[in-house]
Amino acid sequence: MEVKKILAKYNIKPRRRLGQNFLVSQKYLRKIVEYLPLTPQDTVLEIGAGVGNLTELLLGKTSRVIAVELDRVLISVLAELLDQNKKLKILHRDFLKVDIKNISASLKIVGNPPYYFASRLIEKLIADRAYFSCTYLSLQREYVERMLAVPGSKKYGRLSVFVQSFFECRELFKIPRSAFYPPPDVDSVFISLIPKKNINIDSNILEAITRDFFSRRRKKLSSIIKNSKLSIPSEMERMLKNLDIDINHRPEVIPVEKFHKMVEILKGKER
């Protein structure tokens, strides 16, 4: 399926407002499908199906594909090109509003979402992580670097803590900007997100802690806790010291596991 020819045939111009950069390289489309652990019994939920070039390959690998697309024009193209395939269901919807709770017991998610959409997408995946077995995404390289960053590095922050708290996240391969039409300003990375099992972390408290700490990431912890809204300074200092966290350090040195312990301590205070 030649994306550029389809766009020309239907007189479609990629819409910058919707962050439309179509993956047109057959090499990378095939590589994506090769990396997906699909079985004939799976249901695949595709985020941003576009004109269906990845959709078509997915249909050859599994029993059911639900293609989600927000652009009304692309929906009509998808329907014309692929709607006769009985394994395909097309949803004209914002993925953030899709209720995935009762779709399938073997649901897998894949997509090449717009870059501007990434943070809200990750928030939804965290909230809905109990309802799918894995997610595979192509995201902006810099964004992925922040997701995978380790404590002590410049890119380690709230995103790193949240993603690593709830998912096993792996970089699978890079996708150059030349593989897209129109080419974006940056390269992409294809990643996997596997929900961690038996994780019972209060995401609201984790959100409050990481926002409190990383919104002033260049400050030392001793300065941050003086103005913290989470608890009085003396209690915050005692908590950090009990966790062997030096208050003369900055928040980017705190490992994910110690943020979890802070959540447990602050949750206990709420009871």
Number of C-alpha atoms within 10 A of each C-alpha: 14 11 17 15 10 14 15 10 9 11 9 13 11 14 11 10 8 14 14 22 21 23 22 20 18 14 9 19 17 13 13 22 18 11 14 17 11 17 11 11 12 18 25 27 26 28 24 27 27 25 26 22 19 25 26 17 15 25 20 13 19 16 17 22 26 20 26 22 23 17 17 11 13 20 22 14 18 20 16 11 15 18 14 10 13 11 15 21 16 18 17 16 17 13 20 15 8 12 10 16 13 8 14 15 12 15 21 21 21 25 21 23 23 20 18 13 13 18 12 11 16 16 15 15 22 17 12 14 21 13 19 22 15 20 23 25 22 26 23 24 19 13 18 21 15 19 22 20 18 20 17 14 11 12 18 22 27 23 21 21 26 20 21 20 22 22 20 15 20 15 18 15 15 16 20 16 17 15 20 18 16 18 16 18 9 12 18 24 19 23 21 20 22 17 24 16 11 7 10 11 15 12 16 9 18 23 14 13 21 18 14 19 21 18 14 14 17 13 15 17 22 17 14 22 21 14 12 14 12 14 14 12 17 10 12 21 19 13 16 18 12 10 13 10 19 17 18 11 14 21 27 23 16 18 16 19 12 14 19 19 16 18 21 16 12 17 14 9 9 6 5
